């Protein structure tokens, strides 16, 4: 009888210590039903735990065989040579904050312009008089920022809001779709002429440091 009691006690301990399936925390691409099912800063999207595009995490999209890159340390995934110039390629961008450092570049979003194909978000070309931008691949976040407004601040103190309509591809380039342009850096806000004018910047400069945030 004593042996039976001891055995029953041990079995009950194992049952109590075994984790409940409902309390499991999922990592990248793991199954989920609510935000509480996902680890850390991951969120539940389409039944799977993934990066939060509004926070700007790249735990999943920026991961590699050696593990995810540390926050703020977005590493190149390869390189591409275009017109004799070799540039790194990226799938990630620096984390988005309330004042994210970036490089503003100039883009012609009209048909036949240096933007190449129509805008990724809506499949349309846009007039240079529109305040629109393309974001580097990591910040574009798979199109989750399409149609959203961002606020850009120049070093002269002027600010402007602009709509996200396209991706500044940090993974691919040098082809017709990209108008022969090399891959974008991973910290680019590619703005129309209207954006540059609103900020009081000289378009001939081509590249200027700015900061941006979600509007």
N, C-alpha and C positions, 0 to 999 in steps of 0.2 A: 504493500500500500504506500509506503514512504517513497519508493522509487517512482510510483505513478504520480504522486504529488509533485516531486522534484521535476519530473519530465514535463508535466503540465505547466509548471512555473516557468521553465526555460522556453517553452513554446510561446507562452504569452509574452515574454520579454522580446522575442524575435519579432512577433507581430507588432508590438508597440514601437519598436525601433525601426521598422521598415518604413521608408518614406511613402507617403500617400501620393498616388499619381497626380492628383489635383494640385499638389503643392510644388511640383517640379518647375524649375525656372529654365526657360529655353534661351539658348544663345543664337548666333546668326543663323537665319533660315530655319530655326526650330519652330515647331507648331505652337500656336497661341490662339487664345480667344479674347483676352483682355490685355491691357497694358501691364497688369501685375504678373502676367505669365512670362514676361521678357526680362532679361538680365540688364542691369545698369541703365544706360541711356537709350537702349533699344526700344522700339515701339512695335505694336502689332499691326501689320499691313497685309491685308489679304490672307489672313490666317497664318502668317509667318513673321517671326521677329526680324526686324531690319533697322537700318539707320533711320534716325529722325531727321528729315530734310530741313525742318524749321530750326533745329538746334545746330545742324551742320556736322553731325558726327559721321565718321567714315570708318567705323569699326568693322563693318562688313564689306563695303565696297572697296576699302583701301587695304583689305587683308591680303596676305601673301603666305606661301608655304611656311615661312618662318614665324608667322603670327601677325596680328594687326600692328600697323605702325603706331607709335606713340602719338597722342594728340598733338597737333601742330607740326608734326614731322612727316609730311607727305612725301614719300619717296617715289622716284621715277619707276615706271614699269618696263621701260625699254627706251629705244631711240629711233629716230627716222631722219634720213638724209634727203633734203629737198633743195634743189638749186645750189648744190655744193655746200649747204649748211646742215650740220647735224644738230638736231634738237631732241631733248628728252621727251618722252610721252608719259602722261599721267592719267590715272582714273580717279584721283582724289584732289582736293583743294584744302587750303588751310581752314580751320574751324571758323564758322560764321559767328560774329559777336555783334555788339551794339555799335562797333566802329571797326569794321574789318578792313585791314590794309589791302590795297589792290593797285593794279596798274590800269589806267583808263587808256584804251586805244580807240582809234577812229575806224568806223566801218560804214560802208555804203550798202544799205539794206535794199536798195532799189534793184529792179531786174537788170542784169548785166553788170552790176556793181561787184566790188571785190568780196562781197559776202558769199558769192557762189550761188548755191541753190536757194530756193525759197526758205523762209524761216521755219525752223523745226516745229515750233509750237502750233502754228495755225496754217502752215503750208502756203503762206502768202508773202509777197514782197511788201516792203514798207517805204513810204516816202522819207527822204532825209529831213523833212520838216517835223516828223514825228519823234517824240522823245522815247526811243526804244533802245534796248540793250540785248546783248548776248552775254552769257556767263560761261566761264570755264566749266569743263565737264563735271568736276566735283560739286561746284556751286549750283550748276544746272539741275543736279540731283535727279536725273532720269526724267526731267520734265515736270517735276513736282512744283517748280516755281513759275511755270508758264502762266502768263497773264497777270502775275502778281507785280506789285509796285515795289521798287527799291528806292532808297534815298542815297544820293551820292554827294559827298562833300569834297570840295577842292581845297588846296592849301591856302587859297585866297579868302576862304571863309564862306564862299557861295555854295549853295546847295540846290539840288534839283531832284525831282522824282521822275522815274522812268519805268516803263513796262518791260518785263522780260518776255522776249518773243523768240529767242533762239539760243542755241548752244554754241559756245566758242570751243570747238572740239580739241581737247587736249590729248586725244588718243590717236587721231587719224589726220591726214592732210596730204598735200602734194598731188592731189587729183582734181578732176574736173568739178566734182561736187564741192570741193573746198577752194575753187578758183585758183588752183596751183599753190595755195598758201601752205606753209608748214603748220604743224600742230600748234595750238595756242599754248602759252604758258599756263600754269595751273592757278594763277592769281589775276585773271583778266576780267575786266568789265569792258566789253566792246560796245562803245556808244555811237549813236548816230550824230550827224552834224548838229542837230537841234540840242542834243545833250551838251556838246562842247560849247555851243554858243550860250546856252543858259548858264553855264558855269564861268563864262567869260574867259575861256581858254583859247589859245592859238592852235588851230588845227594843224599847222605846219610842224608843231612839236611832235605829233604822232603818238607819243607815250608820256603820260604824266602820272605821278603818284596821287592817289585819292583814297578815301575811305568810303565804305558803304554799309548799309544795314537794311533790313526789311522795313518798309514804310508803314 
